[in-house]
Amino acid sequence: MKSATVADLRNNFSRVSRWIEDGEAVRITRRGRTFATLNPSRRKTKQIEWPDLGARLDRMFPGGPPPGKPASEIVSESRGEY
């Protein structure tokens, strides 16, 4: 938990508010004693970084896809067997 003084809130509120926006609870002190705690109202969810599947396919098959039937045709054939 981060800590800030009343003077920090007055003079550097943007810095303290960024801590809270990042999901951090902040202990507020006055004359060396804690008198309040600021908690974020909701947790910030992290951005999920998805892999670049197109680039991965290009690395696996530099000359293009391997020869054969397209996947849609293979699926259609297998559905007809039931």
Buried (B, 14 or more C-beta within 10 A) or exposed (E): EEEBBEEBBEEEEEEBEEBBEEEBEBBBBEEEEEEEEBEBEEEEEEEEEEEEEEEEEEEEEEEEEEEEEEEEEEEEEEEEEE
